[in-house]
């Protein structure tokens, strides 16, 4: 029985010893937005440029659609 209680304590320690998420990133859709550092900064800049390039107005989409018909 002593072995079982030791095992239960170790299991409980493993469950509680995990690294918890930062409160700033908890419950956000993109936790990487709040990360800091050189790599994160570069990735965020790339993400912003790509998102800006991906924007397409309704008029542009309609022109492309009409052109292809």
Secondary structure, DSSP 8 states (H G I E B T S, - for coil): -HHHHHHHHHHHHHHHSS----TTTTT-S-GGGG--SHHHHHHHHHHHHHHHHH---HHHHHHHHHHH-
